[in-house]
């Protein structure tokens, strides 16, 4: 029966595509929740197909040698995103074929394929937006820029920071002049090289408008779910202070965690230092990058990495320096020494 042959071909096509997607979620996205979802979808799909169309019936209609379409695959070089997109297309098209041709055998089967196709559309959105985000290279140096009203002096300082090539730059502004904030944010977007990840502190709207790479949020900012409605394809980092904070956000759709203050911070003198021991405990609970922040400088940066952080965030160590590029270079050296001691390099 030729209809069963079509069912068999598209069952295999969809199943293979789902497996390719699953591997990308597992090894590229490294997202436990998405991996759980795609595994469940793949297993449910295979189980239901074989319930509707027993394996022996499908295989009895499989004639590989006489299949005129088996040599028509196009061989071309693709990037990672294109491979994943192509396999989503493959699955969605196969489900549509299964939906249409199952009408010939039993119209009751149509609803399963129809509903699953729309489920895949939604899952595709999650995966593609996830892989479209810039990836934070490890170990990393994260420089936070405190925007001051003295625009000329601030931009000169920023120019020196950019020359030092930290891995991430965050623009932080606690003033009330949103137009000024956006003006500087736009200027930095044009001047920060693409290889440096550019983030905005707190303000999701400024991040969206200046097209930064992402946003960093604290406890009193928008909920992560609300941020994702606005910035699904951007990096989102979160400030934490203790294990309780980590438990609260560890299964959320975030890209890194910053924890501190590790040491006494000249920027936030009211913060009680949490010390180095917490870093290893946090690493046991999360798989995303962990950034240590608070009172970190050239003298103690290596300790932070050795104790489990994947990167350090600095403010005063750079802000109070007259030799910004040199300090950035030395901080990177200390980070790499700590990384090497952990046996990662």
C-alpha positions as CSV (number, residue, x, y, z in Angstrom):
1,X,0.0,0.0,0.0
2,X,1.7,3.2,-1.2
3,X,0.1,5.3,1.6
4,X,1.9,3.2,4.2
5,X,5.1,3.7,2.3
6,X,4.6,7.5,2.6
7,X,3.8,7.1,6.3
8,X,7.0,5.1,6.8
9,X,9.3,7.5,5.0
10,X,8.0,10.5,6.9
11,X,8.0,8.7,10.2
12,X,11.8,8.1,9.6
13,X,12.3,11.6,8.4
14,X,10.7,13.2,11.4
15,X,12.3,10.8,13.9
16,X,15.8,11.5,12.5
17,X,15.2,15.2,12.5
18,X,14.1,15.1,16.1
19,X,17.2,13.3,17.1
20,X,19.4,15.9,15.4
21,X,17.6,18.6,17.3
22,X,17.9,16.7,20.5
23,X,21.7,16.5,20.1
24,X,21.9,20.2,19.5
25,X,19.9,20.9,22.7
26,X,22.1,18.6,24.7
27,X,25.5,19.6,23.5
28,X,25.1,23.1,22.1
29,X,22.3,24.7,24.1
30,X,23.2,22.6,27.2
31,X,19.7,23.3,28.5
32,X,18.3,20.6,30.8
33,X,14.7,21.7,30.5
34,X,14.7,21.9,26.7
35,X,16.4,18.5,26.6
36,X,13.7,17.0,28.8
37,X,11.0,18.5,26.4
38,X,12.6,17.2,23.2
39,X,13.1,13.7,24.6
40,X,9.5,13.6,25.7
41,X,8.3,14.8,22.2
42,X,10.5,12.2,20.4
43,X,9.5,9.3,22.5
44,X,5.8,10.3,22.4
45,X,6.0,10.6,18.6
46,X,7.6,7.2,18.0
47,X,5.3,5.4,20.5
48,X,2.2,6.9,18.9
49,X,3.3,6.2,15.3
50,X,3.9,2.6,16.1
51,X,0.6,2.4,17.9
52,X,-1.3,3.6,14.8
53,X,0.9,1.9,12.3
54,X,2.6,-1.3,13.5
55,X,6.3,-1.6,12.7
56,X,5.9,-4.8,10.6
57,X,3.3,-3.1,8.3
58,X,5.5,0.0,7.8
59,X,8.6,-2.0,7.1
60,X,6.8,-4.3,4.7
61,X,6.2,-1.3,2.4
62,X,9.8,-0.1,2.5
63,X,11.5,-0.4,-0.9
64,X,14.8,1.5,-0.6
65,X,16.3,0.3,-3.9
66,X,13.4,1.6,-6.0
67,X,13.0,4.9,-4.1
68,X,13.6,7.6,-6.8
69,X,14.2,10.3,-4.1
70,X,17.0,8.7,-2.2
71,X,19.8,10.4,-4.2
72,X,18.3,13.9,-4.2
73,X,19.8,15.2,-1.0
74,X,21.7,18.4,-1.5
75,X,25.2,18.4,-0.1
76,X,26.3,21.9,1.1
77,X,28.4,23.4,3.9
78,X,26.1,24.7,6.6
79,X,26.6,26.6,9.9
80,X,25.2,25.3,13.2
81,X,22.1,27.4,13.2
82,X,21.2,26.4,9.6
83,X,21.6,22.7,10.4
84,X,19.2,23.0,13.4
85,X,16.7,25.1,11.4
86,X,16.8,22.6,8.5
87,X,16.0,19.8,10.8
88,X,13.0,21.7,12.3
89,X,11.8,22.2,8.8
90,X,12.2,18.5,8.1
91,X,10.2,17.5,11.1
92,X,7.4,20.0,10.5
93,X,7.1,19.1,6.8
94,X,7.1,15.4,7.7
95,X,4.4,15.9,10.3
96,X,2.3,17.8,7.8
97,X,2.6,14.8,5.3
98,X,1.7,12.4,8.1
99,X,-1.3,14.5,9.0
100,X,-2.6,14.6,5.4
101,X,-2.0,10.9,4.4
102,X,-3.3,9.5,7.7
103,X,-6.7,10.8,6.6
104,X,-6.8,8.0,4.0
105,X,-6.2,5.3,6.6
106,X,-8.0,6.7,9.7
107,X,-9.0,10.4,10.1
108,X,-8.8,10.0,13.9
109,X,-5.0,10.0,13.6
110,X,-5.0,13.5,12.1
111,X,-5.3,15.3,15.4
112,X,-2.2,13.9,16.9
113,X,0.0,15.0,14.0
114,X,-1.7,18.4,13.8
115,X,-1.2,19.1,17.5
116,X,2.4,17.8,17.5
117,X,3.3,20.1,14.5
118,X,2.2,23.2,16.4
119,X,4.0,22.0,19.5
120,X,7.2,21.7,17.4
121,X,6.7,25.3,16.1
122,X,6.7,26.6,19.6
123,X,9.7,24.4,20.6
124,X,11.6,25.7,17.5
125,X,11.1,29.2,18.7
126,X,12.7,28.4,22.1
127,X,15.7,26.6,20.6
128,X,16.5,29.1,17.8
129,X,16.3,32.1,20.1
130,X,18.6,30.2,22.5
131,X,21.3,29.4,20.0
132,X,21.0,32.9,18.5
133,X,22.4,34.4,21.7
134,X,26.1,35.2,21.9
135,X,28.0,32.6,23.9
136,X,30.1,33.6,26.8
137,X,33.7,32.3,26.4
138,X,35.4,31.0,29.5
139,X,37.2,32.0,31.6
140,X,36.1,35.6,31.3
141,X,36.8,39.2,32.5
142,X,33.7,41.2,32.9
143,X,34.1,45.0,33.3
144,X,31.2,47.1,34.6
145,X,31.2,50.8,33.5
146,X,29.5,53.2,35.9
147,X,28.0,55.9,33.7
148,X,28.7,59.4,35.1
149,X,27.3,62.7,34.1
150,X,30.7,63.9,32.9
151,X,30.2,62.5,29.4
152,X,33.6,63.5,28.0
153,X,35.6,61.9,30.8
154,X,33.5,58.8,30.8
155,X,33.9,58.2,27.1
156,X,37.6,58.6,27.4
157,X,37.7,56.0,30.1
158,X,35.5,53.7,28.1
159,X,37.8,54.0,25.1
160,X,40.7,52.7,27.2
161,X,38.5,49.9,28.5
162,X,37.6,48.8,25.0
163,X,41.3,48.9,24.0
164,X,42.0,46.5,26.8
165,X,39.6,43.9,25.3
166,X,37.7,42.5,28.3
167,X,35.3,39.7,27.4
168,X,32.2,41.4,28.6
169,X,31.3,45.1,29.2
170,X,28.3,46.2,31.1
171,X,26.9,49.7,31.1
172,X,25.5,50.7,34.5
173,X,23.6,53.9,35.2
174,X,21.8,54.8,38.4
175,X,20.7,58.3,37.4
176,X,17.2,59.3,36.2
177,X,18.1,60.8,32.7
178,X,16.9,57.9,30.5
179,X,17.6,59.9,27.3
180,X,21.2,60.4,28.4
181,X,21.5,56.7,29.2
182,X,20.2,55.7,25.8
183,X,22.5,58.1,24.0
184,X,25.6,56.6,25.7
185,X,24.2,53.1,25.2
186,X,23.8,53.7,21.5
187,X,27.3,55.2,21.3
188,X,28.9,52.2,23.0
189,X,27.0,49.8,20.8
190,X,28.6,51.4,17.7
191,X,32.1,51.4,19.3
192,X,32.4,48.1,21.2
193,X,33.8,45.4,18.9
194,X,31.5,42.5,18.1
195,X,33.7,40.0,19.9
196,X,33.1,41.8,23.2
197,X,29.8,41.0,24.8
198,X,27.9,44.2,25.5
199,X,25.3,44.2,28.3
200,X,23.0,46.8,29.9
201,X,22.4,46.9,33.7
202,X,18.8,46.7,34.9
203,X,17.1,48.5,32.0
204,X,15.4,46.0,29.6
205,X,14.1,48.9,27.5
206,X,17.5,50.5,27.0
207,X,18.9,47.0,26.0
208,X,16.2,46.6,23.5
209,X,16.5,50.1,22.0
210,X,20.3,50.1,21.7
211,X,20.4,46.5,20.5
212,X,22.9,45.4,23.1
213,X,23.8,41.7,23.4
214,X,21.9,41.3,26.7
215,X,20.9,42.6,30.1
216,X,21.9,42.1,33.7
217,X,19.1,42.1,36.2
218,X,18.9,42.1,40.0
219,X,16.3,40.9,42.6
220,X,14.1,44.0,42.3
221,X,14.1,44.2,38.5
222,X,11.6,42.5,36.2
223,X,11.0,38.8,36.6
224,X,13.0,36.6,34.2
225,X,9.9,35.4,32.4
226,X,8.9,39.0,31.7
227,X,12.4,39.9,30.5
228,X,12.3,36.9,28.1
229,X,9.0,38.2,26.5
230,X,10.9,41.3,25.4
231,X,14.4,39.8,24.9
232,X,14.0,36.2,23.9
233,X,17.3,36.1,21.9
234,X,19.5,38.1,24.2
235,X,21.8,37.2,27.1
236,X,20.3,37.5,30.5
237,X,22.4,37.5,33.6
238,X,21.2,37.6,37.2
239,X,22.7,38.9,40.5
240,X,22.6,36.6,43.5
241,X,24.0,36.8,47.0
242,X,23.4,33.3,48.5
243,X,22.4,29.7,47.8
244,X,18.7,30.5,48.4
245,X,19.0,33.0,45.4
246,X,20.6,30.3,43.3
247,X,17.8,27.8,44.1
248,X,15.2,30.4,43.1
249,X,16.7,31.0,39.6
250,X,18.7,27.9,38.7
251,X,16.0,26.5,36.4
252,X,15.1,29.8,34.7
253,X,16.1,30.8,31.2
254,X,19.2,32.7,32.1
255,X,22.7,32.7,30.6
256,X,25.0,33.3,33.6
257,X,24.9,34.1,37.3
258,X,26.8,36.7,39.2
259,X,27.4,36.2,42.9
260,X,28.8,38.5,45.5
261,X,30.1,40.5,47.2
262,X,33.0,38.0,47.4
263,X,35.2,40.5,49.2
264,X,34.6,43.8,50.8
265,X,33.5,46.1,47.9
266,X,34.4,49.8,47.7
267,X,31.5,50.2,45.3
268,X,28.8,48.7,47.6
269,X,30.2,49.2,51.1
270,X,27.0,48.1,52.7
271,X,27.4,44.6,51.4
272,X,28.7,41.9,53.8
273,X,31.3,39.7,52.0
274,X,30.1,36.2,51.4
275,X,33.6,34.8,50.9
276,X,35.1,32.2,48.5
277,X,33.7,29.0,49.8
278,X,30.2,29.6,48.3
279,X,31.6,29.4,44.8
280,X,32.1,25.7,44.7
281,X,28.7,25.1,46.3
282,X,27.0,27.2,43.6
283,X,28.9,25.3,40.8
284,X,27.4,22.1,42.1
285,X,23.9,23.5,41.4
286,X,24.3,25.3,38.0
287,X,25.8,24.5,34.6
288,X,25.8,28.0,33.3
289,X,28.8,30.4,33.8
290,X,29.4,31.7,37.3
291,X,30.8,35.2,37.7
292,X,32.3,36.4,41.0
293,X,31.8,40.0,41.8
294,X,32.7,42.4,44.7
295,X,36.1,43.7,45.8
296,X,38.0,41.7,43.2
297,X,41.3,43.0,42.0
298,X,44.7,41.8,40.6
299,X,45.7,40.5,44.0
300,X,42.7,38.2,44.6
301,X,41.3,37.5,41.1
302,X,43.2,34.2,40.8
303,X,41.6,32.9,44.1
304,X,38.1,33.6,42.8
305,X,38.7,31.4,39.7
306,X,40.5,28.7,41.6
307,X,37.6,28.4,44.0
308,X,35.0,27.7,41.2
309,X,34.1,31.0,39.4
310,X,34.2,31.0,35.6
311,X,34.9,34.7,35.5
312,X,35.3,37.8,37.5
313,X,33.4,41.1,37.3
314,X,35.3,44.3,38.3
315,X,34.3,47.9,38.8
316,X,36.7,49.8,41.1
317,X,39.8,47.8,40.1
318,X,39.4,49.4,36.7
319,X,37.7,52.6,37.6
320,X,40.4,53.7,40.0
321,X,43.3,52.9,37.7
322,X,45.3,55.3,35.7
323,X,46.6,52.5,33.5
324,X,43.3,50.8,32.5
325,X,44.7,48.6,29.6
326,X,47.6,47.4,31.8
327,X,45.2,46.4,34.7
328,X,42.9,44.5,32.3
329,X,45.9,42.6,30.9
330,X,47.1,41.7,34.4
331,X,43.6,40.6,35.5
332,X,43.3,38.4,32.4
333,X,46.7,36.8,33.3
334,X,45.5,36.1,36.8
335,X,42.3,34.6,35.6
336,X,44.1,32.3,33.2
337,X,46.5,31.2,36.0
338,X,43.5,30.3,38.2
339,X,41.8,28.5,35.3
340,X,45.0,26.5,34.6
341,X,45.3,25.5,38.3
342,X,41.8,24.1,38.1
343,X,43.1,21.9,35.3
344,X,40.8,23.3,32.7
345,X,43.6,24.7,30.4
